[in-house]
């Protein structure tokens, strides 16, 4: 296990257990056999389009399968284990997290929350930036990346309980309290993580802020939120009833075209996850190439096309999901907001963020939200518009995201 940045603060209420990723040779051999034996669909008209207008192209999947067969998981395992990792048992579930701990007594805790089809892997490039810039004695922050319940090396959700993002939020809050951050922390979340960040900001006093990178499905906005603040870059909401006929900027108009595309052509997976999660879970969990197709499509369609995510990065996520049986365990949150209500929950008084709230706007997010729409969901005190970037901001532009997080935290964190 990596030793640098791995010293848990002395103020921790409960000491976490060190964790090292170690997938068995038998699992890897089985994986390679399954990939080799997996059949591909015959050539079709639908699969002949390189632009993916009707879904993944046959050409892409044929090539990706060949690369998956050769994929070096041990190199990925070594890469992951170069970062300090730990687990807690919370509510009977093992909860995994990656961390860079500071030795400074005044370090500000920040939790980063992934979404689907992501994982803690997305944030490792961002952690690398902080690790290269600081030593443990100078790092101004404690950086914590939990694996949400149901994802990768975290357990759950329970098979006898209908869990939601509220349960995720409760577990994340307890993790931060266990680490001794009960007096205050900031949380950054994306996609599903942005919804968890909203719940943390509203329901838990210890959460001083949150920052998210992805979609809060049908509440599009990236979030950074806190007990006192939240920063987002995706809010995914439809036009709030309180917004009149005000004219959007040309930049925002382009964003609405992106959202229209996603709603028309890119959201079928969401309906499947929300309405038939058991069925799609059984289908995708039986075959690593099926998992590659289902997840790979999102890593192709959701980023900014000017900066595509490399195939090897996609394969890291796919193999991590496979070895940890993540897919069928991770899609339970989609039921939470379906069927959709006339007014999205984020636009109701109950879920309005009164604490300082920040937003990072990436124009190729799958549902970019105009500023006035985001302001209807919370007390926006920080806004940053980026000229490029999509749904996977931590992977696409880790430096830009890191800069936004630092600016937001330094703006809203109370001075000592």
N, C-alpha and C positions, 0 to 999 in steps of 0.2 A: 504494500500500500504506500502511496505517496506520503512522505512525512512533512514536506514543506506546506505551510498553511493548514496543517491538520490538528493543531493544538486547540482543543475545545475550550472556550472561555471558562474561567474558574467560577463564573457566576451561574453556570448551567445547573438547573435543578436536578436533572437526571443525566448521567453520562451515557451517550449513545454507544452502540457497538460498532467497531470498525468493520468495513465490508469490502470484499474483493470479488470482482466478477470472475467466475470460473465455470465456463460451460464444459461439460464432459466431452471427451473424444467420441463417446457413443452417440451423443446428441448431434455432434457435427457430422459424423458419418451417416447417420440416419437422414439428416437434412440434405446432404449431397445426393444421397440415393433418391429421395423424394423429388428433388429438383430434376434429376436425370430422367426419372420415369414419368414426370408430368407431361401430359400431352398438351399441345397447343391447338386452338381452334383452326379449322381450315381457312384458307384465304377467302375473304368476303369483300364486297363493295364497301361496306362500312369500315372495314379495317384497312382499306387502301389509302386513306387520307392522312398524309403526314402532319397536317395541321390539327388533327384530333377533333375535327368538327363533330364526328359521330362516335367519339371515344378513342381509346388507345389504338395506335396503328399496329398492325401485325408486325411490321418491320421493327418497330421499337421493342416490342415484347420478345421477339425472337432474339434480338441482340442482348436485351437485358437478362433473359434467361441464361444465355451463354456466359455472361459476366457473373451472374449469381452462382452458377456452377463452379466457377473458379475463385469465388470470393474468399478472401483470407480473413476469417473471423478472428483468428488469434491476433492479428494486427490491430483490429478494432478493440479487442479485449485489452490489449496492452495500452492503447490510447486512452481508454476509459479509466483504467487503473492507475494512470499517471496523475489522476485527480483524487483528492481525499474523498472517501465515501463512507457512509455510516448508515445504520438502521436504528429505529426505535420500534418498540411494540406499542401501538396505540389502539385502544379498543379491540384488542385481540388480533390486530393485523400487523405484520411487519411493514414498516414504512421506510423506504429507501430515500436517501438524499445525498447529493454531492455538495461540498462546501469548500470555500476558501475562508478560513478564519483569520482575523486580524489579532495581533497581540496588543493593539491599542485599547485602552479602557474606554475611550470615547468613540469607538467604531460604531457606525450606524448599521443595524441589521437590515438586509434586503432579501426577500424571498422572491424567486422567479418561478412562475407557474406556466407550464406548457399546456398544450391542448392536444387535439386529435387531428391528424395522425402523427403528432409529434411526441417528444419525450425529452428527458434531461439532456440528451445528445445535442439538441439544438443550441443549448446555451454554453457548451464547452468552448467554442471559439471566442465567445464573449468573456468567459472566465480567463481564457488564455491572455487576453489583452490586459486584464488587471494583474495577472500573475507576472507578465513581462514588465509591467510598469512599476510595480511595487514589491517590497519585501514584506514579510509578515509584520515587521515592526513599524511599517509606514502605511500599510493598507488602511484607508479611511473607513472601510466597510467590512461587515461580515456578509458574505455572499452565499446564499443557501438555495439549492435547486432541489425541491422535493420531487419524487416520482409520485404523482397523484394516485390514490387508491385505485387499483385495477390496471395500472400501467407498469410495465417492465418489472422491476424487482420489488415493487410494493405489492402487498397482498390485496385481496378483496376484489370487488365488493362482496359482502356476505351473500350467500346463496339463498338465505331465508328472509332477506330484508330488501325492500325497494329503495335503493339509495339514490341520492341526487347530489347536485353541486353544493347544497347546504351541508351535506355530510362531509364532502371533501373539505369545505371551508373549516368545519369544526376540527377535523384531523390536522389540517395545516396549522391552524391557530395553536393547537396543543403541541405540535412539534416545535413551534417557535417559543412557546412558553417553557417547554422542557429544556431548550437551549439557554434559558435565562433571559429571553427577550420580552418578558411580559410587560415591561414598562414602555415598550414601543418598538415597532418595526414597520418597514415599508414592504409592500408586496407588489410584484410585477407579474402580470398574467396575460396570456394570449389565448385566443380561441376559447376553448372551454375554460382555460385558466382566467380569462378576463371576467367571466361570470363569477367564478370563485372569488376573484379579487373584489368584485362589487359586494358580494355577501360579506367578505371579511371587513371591508371598509365600513359597512353599515352596521354589522351586528357585533363586532368585537372591538372593545376599547383598545386592546394592545396594538391593533393594526393602525399604524400612523399614516400609511399610504400604500398605493399599489400601482404597478406599472405593467401593462400587458401589451403583447405584440400581435395578437391574432384576432380571430373572430369570436365575438360573443354571438353565437348564431342568432340571427334576426335581432341583434342588438349591436350592430357592427360598430366596433370602436376598439382600438387598442387602449389598454388601461394602465394607469399608474394610480393606485388608490391608497389611502391610508386611514388610520383612525381619524386623522386630520386631513388626509389628502389621497388622491388617486390620479394616476397618469395612465392614459390609454392611447392606443393607436388604432383601435377598431371598436366601433360601437354597433354596427349592423342594424340600426333601427330604420324603420320606415319613417316617413315624414311625420313629425309630432303634430297633433291636432292644434297645438298652440302657435304653430308657425303659419304665418299668412302666405301671401303670394310674393314674398320677397325674392328678388332675383339672385340666383346662384352665380358665383364667379365662373369664368370659362374653365378654370382648373377643376372646380367642383362639378361642373356639368360633365366633364370627361369622366370623372369618378362615377357619376350616376349611370353612364353608359356601361361601365365595368360592372356595376351592381345589377343592371338590367340583364347583361349577359349571364351573370352567375345565377340569377333567379330563374332565367328561362332555360339555360342549358347546363348549368353546373350543380344543381341542387338535388338531383335525383338520389344521390347517396344519402342525403340528410333524411329524406322521407323513408328510405329503407331502414336506416338506423333507428328512426323514431317510431316506426310502425311495426316492423318485423325484425327486431334486433336478434332474436334467437335464430331465425332462419338464416340471415346473412352471416351470423356468427358461426353457425355450423358449416356453411359453405366455404367461407374463407379460411377457417381454421384447419381444414382438411388437406390443404395443398399450398406449399410455399409460393408457387407461381401464381396461384389465385390471389394470395396476399400481395405479391409483387404488383399485380395488375391493379388491384383495388386501391392500394396506397400510392403506388407509383404515379398514377394518373393525377393525384392531388399535388404531388411534388413537381409535376410538369405544368399543370394549369394554374396553380395559385401564386407562384412567384411573379416578379416582374420579368418579362421575356428578355429584357436587355441584359439580365444577369441570371441565367438559368442555374438551377441547382445541379451540380455534377452527378452523374449516374452513381459513382462510388459512394457519394453521400446518401443517396436514396437507398442503396443496398445496405448501408449500415443500419438505417432505420428499419428496413424490412427484416433483416436478420435478427435484430434486437427484439422486434415484435414477435418473430417466430419462436425464438428460443425461450422467451418468457410467457408465451401463450397470451399475449396482451390483447389481441384484437377482440375476441368475444367478451372479454372482461372490461373493455374500455369504452364501450359505446352506450352505456346506460344513461348518460346525461342527456342524450338527444330526446328522450321521452318527456323531459321536464317542461319544454316549451311547445309541446305539440299535443293536441291541435292548437294552432296559433289563436291567440285572443285578439279582439278588435284593437286593443291598445297594448303594446308591448309592456311587460312588467317594469322595464327600466324607465318607462315614462310615467309610472304611477308614483304618488307621493311616498309610498312605503319604501321604494327602492331608489329614491333620489339621493345622491351622494352630497351631503352637506359639508363634508370635510374638503380640504383643498384637493382638486381633481385636475390631472394633467392629461394631455392628449398628443400623441405623435401621429401625424397624418402621412401615410405612405400611399401614393396615388394608385398603385396597382394592387392594393388590398382587394379582396374579392367583393366587398361591399363598402366602399369608402363613404364615410358619413360627413356631410357638410358641417362646418363649425356650429352653426346655429342649432342644428339637430342635436349635436353632442351636448351643447350647453343646456338643452332641455332635460338632460339626465343627471346633471351634477354641477357642482360649484367649480367650474373650470378656471384655474388660476395659471395654468401653463399650457401653451400650445406651440407645437413645432410642425411646420409643413416641410416635408421632404419632396424633392423633385423626382425621386425614383425609389423603387422598393415595393414589395408586395406583401403577401400574407406571412411569409416566414422571415420576418425582419431580422431576427437574431442570427439566422444563417446567411441571409443575403447581405446585410449591412450591420455587422456586429458593432463596428466602431460608432456608427451613427446612433444606434440604439443605446450603447453604453454612455455616449455623451449626453443623450436626452435624460437618461436615468440620473446621472450625476447632477445635471442642471436642476432637474426637478427636486431631487432630494435636498440639495443644498439650498434651494429656494424655500422649501416648506418646513424643513426640519428645524425645530426650535433651537435658538442659540443657547449655549450653556452659560 
